Amino acid sequence: MEGWCGVARQERAVRTRRAVLEAAAVVFAECGYSAATVSDILQVAGVTKGALYFHFDSKEALARGVLQAQVAFAGPVQELKVQEWVDAGLLLAYRLPRDPVVRAGAVLSSDPQGREHYGSAWPAWIELSAQTLAEAKERGEVLSHVVPRQTAELIVSAFHGVQLFSQLECGLADVERRISVLYEHVIPAITVPAVLARLDVAADRGARLYAEAVSVPRSGLVSSSG
């Protein structure tokens, strides 16, 4: 009985942490870091102040938690590492208008004042991208002159520019198409022809991958919002 109670408490704690994190994401995405208050987050989360501070001891800690959660998902393993690299970006583009945690992570990473306190998701995205491209290069999928970290930095910075343009022009309504176009232009410059012909960079790939992951949870996608 004690074991069951312990498991129940753990599950309740996980649900509470998730509720707090998602509420913080909603408030950060709508208000930005500076204007967001813990009171606003508590109201959206529907938890007590004690429950919030049990998991996050400050607004900065909440922001860091959102940034970590934004990066904590990945697509299923693919035969081609370059496809996995593309999939990460297309999944992110799909989730940007739909997942408050992902959207808040983008807002927080772009805040020139707030990021001095809690950091940014960009270094983590660059590291993940560079690692995947390095594996792709070892497998002979990308051209010999490609420097994985340079390409990773380029795609993350370009992604941010495309995302910002889409946000300002149409509230991210066309971000998936624009990110697809970005990859269509970058991929031929780094990928060997035999691999290039096999890649899927269609604008709806992120939606298809997400739908597949939801229908088959063990497919490899880890949801930032649980």
Secondary structure, 3 states (H helix, E strand, C coil): CHHHHHHHHHHHHHHHHHHHHHHHHHHHHHHHHHHCCHHHHHHHHCCCHHHHHHHCCCHHHHHHHHHHHHHCCCCCCCCCHHHHHHHHHHHHHHHCCCCHHHHHHHHHHCCCCCHHHHCCCHHHHHHHHHHHHHHHHHCCCECCCCCHHHHHHHHHHHHHHHHHHHHHHHCCCCHHHHHHHHHHHHHHHHECHHHHCCCCCCCCHHHHHHHHHHHCHHHCCCCCCC
